[in-house]
Amino acid sequence: MSQNKDAIANSAKERIDTLRKAIPEGGLLAGKQWLLSPQPLALSRKIVDQLERLGHQLSVFQAAANTLYRQSVKGKAPGWLAKYLDAGKPAPLVNHGRHASLREEVPRIIRPDLIWGEDGFAITELDSVPGGIGLTAWLNKVFATFEPNIIGGVNGMAQGFASILPNGADIVISKESADYKPEMKWFSTELNNLYGDDLFHVCDAEDYTLRNRSVYRFFELFDCDNIPPANNLFQAAAEGKIELTPPCKAYLEEKMWISLFWSRPLREFWGAQLRESLRQRLADVFPYSWILDPAPVPHHAELPRLGITEWQQLGKFSQKERSLVLKVSGFSELAWGSHSIKIGEDLPADQWQEAIATAVGDFPHQPWVMQEFKRARVFNHPFLDNSTGEIRDMPVRALIRPYYFLTGKNPSKPEVKLSGILATLVPADKKIIHGMRDAILVPCVAQ
């Protein structure tokens, strides 16, 4: 038995050595570190099947959201929908998103953030400009040397990315997104090794010179004022001179879409776009959510599921009743990562009241959303303890991030491919599951 334990320990350390030696010079995420683990996250075949189906389901939802917005602009759906989604955005950006030539265009990569709870997954948001593409590709490639069932395979992420931009592309990255520049430089080298030496280039967004090449936009639309070439880039895409993904559709990058999915006045419109079976499957993974609009509620009515008539009454909720999360919906430097997240049950009453006041006060220029807080399950996962050099277990909670690539000639009915899954495992005492120095980052395998 002792010999068996020693063999397992030696194998784990050999894997750690393999990972360390494979880290490219300069790293993968600028200024960020994570904990190494010798083990990927194992998912049952049933869960993997569920995640593979989820990609198609989310692509249908994304296409439906795009259609609903256009219907709202044309007066065929409630006008307040487009007003919510356009709030705080400059008119030129809104107009680019409404250009007739781009009407069917949607982001070609979908990456949901999935909390892995005791009762399944909960989608806290959908990211159209996701980081981690190169990192996940690197993890898959290295782990595939000792794990045969890596989801996506050794080159799945590269194959997925090349499938959405088959003629190559300039990967245009802003200073705001510079943390992800090293991983995309490594990734572009991998792409060129696989598909051709001059197909993919990483370029700085702030001084990008428009060329007769497709562009992968790796910058947030709220940052356009700091990116002088952005307007020309969007105009060239609208005129069909270049391919651009994700498209300049700021309305599709709002977190409020999950709230709008639950909106009772929109039920008929969602019903026209989504089969009932699909709507139910999405209801199973979308936490109930609200948009904090301070518009008056009639005296005989209540805000749904809350039993209150105005948002300020949330401040009187007990700590047990505050199993709720507040966050900025979009178009803000606070809308990515975990910058704006406020978990009600973790805050003292005065800070919770202040957070509500801020969210209500920011409307309509900067809408906030509130979601039911979904608790992640706790399990153990091995990692390298840098202080001792030993492999040991840590109780963790998991954020699962599958990467789906949408290909095909018809943007409204794409082929959807799951090409890799990044798992962020944080210490069990952390409620905000996001990248941090004490997080374990691993790919996923089917078991």
ZANU-940240 format. One line per 3 residues: number of its first residue (from 1); for each residue x, z, y of C-alpha. Coordinates in steps of 0.05 Angstrom, whole numbers, plus 32768, in hexadecimal, padded with zeros to 4 digits. Example, Ala and Ser with C-alpha at 12.3 -4.5 7.8 and 13.67 -1.06 7.14 Angstrom:
2
1 = 80F6,809C,7FA6 ~ 8111,808F,7FEB $
***
This chain:
447
1 = 8000,8000,8000 ~ 8038,8012,8030 ~ 805B,7FD0,8023 $
4 = 801A,7FAB,8031 ~ 8012,7FCF,8074 ~ 805A,7FBF,8086 $
7 = 804F,7F76,8076 ~ 8011,7F73,80A2 ~ 8036,7F95,80DB $
10 = 8071,7F66,80D5 ~ 8042,7F2A,80D4 ~ 8020,7F43,8113 $
13 = 8062,7F4C,8137 ~ 8078,7F06,8122 ~ 8039,7EEB,8141 $
16 = 8047,7F11,8182 ~ 808E,7EF3,8182 ~ 8070,7EAE,8179 $
19 = 8041,7EB9,81B4 ~ 8078,7ED3,81E1 ~ 80A6,7E99,81D2 $
22 = 806F,7E67,81DE ~ 805E,7E80,8224 ~ 8074,7E49,8254 $
25 = 80A8,7E57,8289 ~ 8082,7E72,82C5 ~ 8048,7E8A,829B $
28 = 8001,7E71,8299 ~ 7FDC,7E9A,82CD ~ 8001,7EA5,830E $
31 = 800F,7EEF,831B ~ 7FE3,7F05,82E0 ~ 7FF3,7F25,829E $
34 = 7FCB,7F36,8261 ~ 7FD5,7F5B,8220 ~ 7FEB,7F33,81E4 $
37 = 7FC8,7F39,81A1 ~ 7FDD,7F1F,815C ~ 7F94,7F13,814A $
40 = 7F61,7EE2,8166 ~ 7F19,7EFA,816D ~ 7EF4,7EEA,812C $
43 = 7EAC,7ED1,8133 ~ 7E7D,7EC8,80F9 ~ 7E68,7E81,80E6 $
46 = 7E21,7E93,80FC ~ 7E3A,7EA6,8142 ~ 7E65,7E67,8147 $
49 = 7E29,7E3C,8134 ~ 7E01,7E60,816A ~ 7E38,7E53,819E $
52 = 7E3D,7E0A,818A ~ 7DF2,7E02,8195 ~ 7DF6,7E28,81D7 $
55 = 7E1F,7DF0,81F7 ~ 7DE7,7DBE,81EE ~ 7DB3,7DF1,8206 $
58 = 7DDA,7DFF,8245 ~ 7DE5,7DB5,8253 ~ 7D9A,7DAA,8250 $
61 = 7D90,7DE6,827E ~ 7DC4,7DCB,82AF ~ 7DA3,7D87,82B1 $
64 = 7D60,7DA8,82BC ~ 7D7C,7DD1,82F5 ~ 7D97,7D92,8315 $
67 = 7D53,7D71,830E ~ 7D2D,7DAD,832B ~ 7D59,7DAF,8368 $
70 = 7D4D,7D65,8375 ~ 7D03,7D6E,836C ~ 7D04,7DA8,839E $
73 = 7D28,7D7D,83D1 ~ 7CF3,7D46,83C8 ~ 7CB9,7D76,83CC $
76 = 7CA6,7D6F,8383 ~ 7CB9,7DB8,8375 ~ 7CB6,7DF4,83A3 $
79 = 7CDF,7DEA,83E2 ~ 7CFA,7E31,83E0 ~ 7D23,7E20,83A3 $
82 = 7D51,7DF0,83C9 ~ 7D53,7E20,8404 ~ 7D6D,7E57,83D7 $
85 = 7DA2,7E29,83B8 ~ 7DB8,7E0A,83FA ~ 7DBC,7E4D,8420 $
88 = 7DFC,7E57,8447 ~ 7E19,7E12,8436 ~ 7E2D,7DE0,846C $
91 = 7E01,7DA3,8473 ~ 7E37,7D6F,8461 ~ 7E43,7D93,841E $
94 = 7DF9,7D96,8410 ~ 7DF2,7D4C,8420 ~ 7E2C,7D3A,83F1 $
97 = 7E08,7D5F,83B9 ~ 7DC8,7D38,83C6 ~ 7DE8,7CF3,83C7 $
100 = 7DBC,7CC2,839F ~ 7DF5,7CA5,8378 ~ 7E05,7CEA,835B $
103 = 7DBE,7CFE,8349 ~ 7DCC,7D07,82FF ~ 7E13,7D21,8304 $
106 = 7E1F,7D67,82EA ~ 7E60,7D8D,82DB ~ 7E81,7D73,829C $
109 = 7E9B,7DB7,8287 ~ 7E6C,7DF2,827C ~ 7E89,7E37,8270 $
112 = 7E59,7E70,826B ~ 7E6F,7EB9,826F ~ 7E51,7EDB,8232 $
115 = 7E4D,7F26,822A ~ 7E50,7F36,81E0 ~ 7E1D,7F6D,81D6 $
118 = 7E00,7F91,819A ~ 7DC4,7F63,819B ~ 7DE8,7F22,81A7 $
121 = 7E03,7EFD,81E4 ~ 7DED,7F02,822D ~ 7E02,7ECC,825F $
124 = 7E14,7EEB,82A1 ~ 7E26,7EAA,82C3 ~ 7E38,7E60,82B9 $
127 = 7E7A,7E49,82D7 ~ 7E81,7E00,82EB ~ 7EC9,7E07,8304 $
130 = 7EE6,7E34,82CE ~ 7F2C,7E4F,82C9 ~ 7F4C,7E5B,8286 $
133 = 7F4A,7E13,826D ~ 7F95,7E0D,8265 ~ 7F9C,7E55,824D $
136 = 7F68,7E4A,8217 ~ 7F8A,7E0A,8202 ~ 7FCD,7E2F,81FD $
139 = 7FB0,7E68,81D6 ~ 7F8E,7E38,81A6 ~ 7FCF,7E11,819C $
142 = 7FFA,7E4F,818E ~ 7FC7,7E74,8163 ~ 7FB9,7E35,813A $
145 = 8000,7E3B,811E ~ 7FE9,7E78,80F6 ~ 7F9D,7E75,80F8 $
148 = 7F7B,7E38,80D8 ~ 7F35,7E43,80F3 ~ 7F41,7E44,813F $
151 = 7F01,7E2D,8160 ~ 7F0F,7DEA,8180 ~ 7F4F,7DE0,8159 $
154 = 7F96,7DD9,8171 ~ 7F86,7DA2,81A4 ~ 7F3C,7DAC,81AE $
157 = 7F40,7DBF,81F8 ~ 7F6C,7D83,8208 ~ 7F3E,7D55,81E1 $
160 = 7F02,7D70,8206 ~ 7F22,7D69,824A ~ 7F3B,7D22,823C $
163 = 7EF5,7D0F,8223 ~ 7ED6,7D1D,8267 ~ 7F0D,7CF9,828D $
166 = 7F25,7CC4,825B ~ 7F4D,7C9C,828E ~ 7F74,7CD9,82A6 $
169 = 7F6B,7D00,82E6 ~ 7F8A,7D25,8320 ~ 7F7D,7D6F,8316 $
172 = 7F75,7D85,835E ~ 7F81,7DD0,8367 ~ 7F78,7DF9,83A6 $
175 = 7FA1,7E34,83BF ~ 7F63,7E5E,83B2 ~ 7F68,7E4B,8368 $
178 = 7FB4,7E4E,8365 ~ 7FB3,7E84,832F ~ 7F9E,7E4E,82FF $
181 = 7FD2,7E1A,8314 ~ 8006,7E2D,82DF ~ 7FD5,7E26,82A6 $
184 = 7FBD,7DE3,82BF ~ 8005,7DCA,82C7 ~ 8013,7DDD,827F $
187 = 7FD1,7DBE,826A ~ 7FDE,7D7C,828F ~ 8021,7D77,826A $
190 = 7FFC,7D81,8228 ~ 7FC9,7D4C,823B ~ 8000,7D1A,824D $
193 = 8025,7D28,820D ~ 7FE6,7D18,81E6 ~ 7FC8,7CDE,820F $
196 = 7FFD,7CC0,823B ~ 8036,7CD4,8269 ~ 8014,7CC4,82AB $
199 = 7FCA,7CD3,82A0 ~ 7FC2,7D1A,82BB ~ 7FE1,7D39,82FA $
202 = 7FD9,7D7C,831B ~ 7FD2,7D74,8367 ~ 7FCB,7DA3,83A2 $
205 = 7F85,7D9E,83C0 ~ 7F99,7DAD,8408 ~ 7FC4,7D6E,840F $
208 = 7FA7,7D42,83D9 ~ 7FAB,7CF7,83E6 ~ 7F70,7CD1,83CA $
211 = 7F84,7C9F,8395 ~ 7F5F,7C6F,8367 ~ 7F5C,7CA5,8332 $
214 = 7F29,7CD5,8315 ~ 7F2C,7D1C,8330 ~ 7F1F,7D5E,830F $
217 = 7F0A,7D8E,8347 ~ 7F2C,7DD1,833D ~ 7F16,7DEF,837E $
220 = 7ED8,7E14,8395 ~ 7EA9,7DF3,83C5 ~ 7EA7,7E2F,83F4 $
223 = 7EF1,7E21,8400 ~ 7EE7,7DDA,841A ~ 7EF7,7DEC,8462 $
226 = 7F3D,7DFB,844B ~ 7F43,7DB9,8426 ~ 7F46,7D7E,8458 $
229 = 7F41,7D47,8423 ~ 7F02,7D64,8404 ~ 7ED0,7D3B,842D $
232 = 7EF3,7CF9,841E ~ 7EF6,7D0D,83D5 ~ 7EAB,7D1A,83D2 $
235 = 7E9B,7CDA,83F8 ~ 7EC6,7CB0,83C9 ~ 7EA1,7CCE,838E $
238 = 7E5D,7CC0,83AE ~ 7E72,7C77,83BB ~ 7E88,7C6F,8372 $
241 = 7ED1,7C64,8384 ~ 7EE9,7C9D,8358 ~ 7ECE,7CCB,8322 $
244 = 7ECA,7D14,8336 ~ 7EB8,7D50,830C ~ 7E9D,7D82,8318 $
247 = 7E73,7D5C,834B ~ 7E68,7D76,8392 ~ 7E28,7D9A,8381 $
250 = 7E2E,7DE0,839C ~ 7DE6,7DF0,8387 ~ 7DFA,7DEB,833D $
253 = 7E31,7E20,8347 ~ 7E01,7E58,835B ~ 7DF8,7E94,832E $
256 = 7DAF,7E98,8344 ~ 7D9B,7E63,8311 ~ 7D91,7E99,82DD $
259 = 7D62,7EBC,830E ~ 7D3E,7E7A,831A ~ 7D36,7E71,82CF $
262 = 7D0D,7EB1,82CE ~ 7CE4,7EA0,830D ~ 7C9A,7EA1,82FD $
265 = 7C88,7E6C,8332 ~ 7CBA,7E3C,8311 ~ 7CA2,7E46,82CA $
268 = 7C7A,7E05,82CB ~ 7CB5,7DDD,82E5 ~ 7CE4,7DFA,82B1 $
271 = 7CB0,7DEC,827C ~ 7CB0,7DA2,8290 ~ 7CFC,7D9F,8286 $
274 = 7D08,7DCD,824B ~ 7CE7,7DD0,8207 ~ 7CC6,7E13,81FA $
277 = 7CF6,7E21,81C0 ~ 7D31,7E15,81EE ~ 7D13,7E3E,8226 $
280 = 7D0C,7E78,81F5 ~ 7D54,7E72,81DD ~ 7D6C,7E74,8225 $
283 = 7D3F,7EB0,8233 ~ 7D63,7ED3,81FA ~ 7DA7,7ECB,821C $
286 = 7D97,7ECC,8267 ~ 7D90,7F14,8281 ~ 7D54,7F1E,82AE $
289 = 7D6B,7F12,82F5 ~ 7D52,7F15,833D ~ 7D65,7EF5,837F $
292 = 7D67,7F2A,83B6 ~ 7D39,7F08,83E8 ~ 7D1E,7F3C,8419 $
295 = 7CDD,7F15,8426 ~ 7CA2,7F45,8429 ~ 7C7A,7F51,83E9 $
298 = 7C2E,7F59,83EF ~ 7C17,7FA1,83ED ~ 7BF5,7F97,83A9 $
301 = 7C32,7F76,8389 ~ 7C75,7F8D,836D ~ 7CB9,7F6D,8361 $
304 = 7CB8,7F58,8318 ~ 7CCF,7F8B,82E4 ~ 7CE5,7FBB,831A $
307 = 7CA4,7FDC,8332 ~ 7CBA,7FDB,837B ~ 7CA1,7FB7,83B9 $
310 = 7CE3,7FAF,83DE ~ 7D2D,7FAC,83CA ~ 7D40,7FEB,83F0 $
313 = 7D17,8013,83BF ~ 7D4C,8004,838B ~ 7D76,8038,83AF $
316 = 7D48,806E,8395 ~ 7D52,805B,834C ~ 7D73,8090,8322 $
319 = 7DB7,8080,8303 ~ 7D94,8073,82C0 ~ 7D65,8041,82E1 $
322 = 7DA0,801D,8301 ~ 7DB5,7FF4,82C4 ~ 7DBB,7FBA,82F5 $
325 = 7DF2,7F8D,8310 ~ 7DF7,7F71,8357 ~ 7E23,7F34,8367 $
328 = 7E29,7EFB,8399 ~ 7E06,7EBD,8380 ~ 7E39,7E89,8397 $
331 = 7E5D,7E62,83CE ~ 7E8A,7E9D,83E0 ~ 7ED0,7EB5,83D0 $
334 = 7EAC,7EF2,83B4 ~ 7E83,7ECA,8382 ~ 7EBA,7EBF,834E $
337 = 7EDD,7EF1,8322 ~ 7EBF,7F36,8329 ~ 7ECA,7F3C,8374 $
340 = 7E82,7F4B,8388 ~ 7E68,7F6D,8349 ~ 7E45,7FB0,8352 $
343 = 7E2B,7FD5,8315 ~ 7DF3,8003,832A ~ 7DFC,803A,82F6 $
346 = 7E46,8041,8308 ~ 7E3C,804B,8353 ~ 7E2B,808B,8378 $
349 = 7DE6,8087,8399 ~ 7E01,807A,83DF ~ 7E2E,8040,83C8 $
352 = 7DF4,8022,83A0 ~ 7DC8,8025,83DD ~ 7DFF,8006,8407 $
355 = 7E07,7FCD,83D5 ~ 7DBC,7FBF,83D7 ~ 7DBC,7FBF,8423 $
358 = 7DF6,7F8E,8424 ~ 7DD4,7F5F,83F2 ~ 7D93,7F60,8418 $
361 = 7DB6,7F59,845C ~ 7DDD,7F1C,8445 ~ 7D9E,7EF5,8435 $
364 = 7D92,7EBB,8441 ~ 7DD9,7EA5,8455 ~ 7DF9,7EC4,8417 $
367 = 7DC6,7ED2,83DF ~ 7DD5,7F09,83AC ~ 7DB9,7F0E,8367 $
370 = 7DAA,7F4A,833B ~ 7DAB,7F4A,82EF ~ 7D9A,7F7A,82B8 $
373 = 7DDB,7F99,82A1 ~ 7DEC,7F85,825A ~ 7E1A,7FB5,8236 $
376 = 7E50,7F97,8209 ~ 7E5B,7FB0,81C3 ~ 7E9B,7FD7,81B5 $
379 = 7ECB,7FC5,817C ~ 7F15,7FCC,816D ~ 7F49,7F95,8177 $
382 = 7F95,7F97,816D ~ 7FC5,7F8D,81A7 ~ 800E,7F95,81B8 $
385 = 801A,7FD7,81DB ~ 8050,7FC4,820D ~ 8065,800C,8218 $
388 = 8076,8018,81CE ~ 807F,7FD2,81B2 ~ 804D,7FE3,817B $
391 = 800E,7FBF,8166 ~ 7FD1,7FED,816A ~ 7F86,7FE9,816F $
394 = 7F5E,7FF0,81B0 ~ 7F13,7FFB,81B7 ~ 7EFC,7FBF,81E0 $
397 = 7EC1,7F9A,81FC ~ 7EBF,7F4E,81FC ~ 7EB0,7F16,822D $
400 = 7EAA,7ED4,8206 ~ 7EB7,7E94,822C ~ 7EA8,7E53,8205 $
403 = 7EBE,7E12,8225 ~ 7E8D,7DD8,821D ~ 7EA1,7D90,8230 $
406 = 7E69,7D5F,8241 ~ 7E77,7D16,8232 ~ 7E50,7CD5,822C $
409 = 7E37,7C9F,825A ~ 7DF5,7CC2,826B ~ 7E03,7D01,8294 $
412 = 7DBD,7D1B,8287 ~ 7DC5,7D16,823B ~ 7E0E,7D25,822C $
415 = 7E31,7D32,81EB ~ 7E47,7D7B,81ED ~ 7E86,7D94,81CA $
418 = 7E9C,7DDC,81C2 ~ 7EE8,7DD5,81C8 ~ 7F01,7E1D,81CC $
421 = 7EED,7E65,81D9 ~ 7F14,7E97,8202 ~ 7F06,7EE1,81F5 $
424 = 7F17,7F15,822A ~ 7F1A,7F59,8209 ~ 7F1D,7F94,8239 $
427 = 7F23,7FDF,822B ~ 7EE0,7FFC,8217 ~ 7EDD,8029,8254 $
430 = 7EDB,7FEC,8282 ~ 7E95,7FD3,8294 ~ 7EAA,7F96,82BC $
433 = 7EC6,7F68,8287 ~ 7EF7,7F3B,82AA ~ 7F40,7F29,82AA $
436 = 7F6E,7F64,82B7 ~ 7FB4,7F7C,82A4 ~ 7F98,7FA6,826C $
439 = 7F6D,7F6F,824E ~ 7F7B,7F4A,820D ~ 7F73,7EFF,8210 $
442 = 7F6B,7EDA,81CE ~ 7F4A,7E9C,81B2 ~ 7F11,7E9F,8180 $
445 = 7F0F,7E8B,8136 ~ 7ED6,7E7F,8106 ~ 7ED7,7EAD,80CA $
***
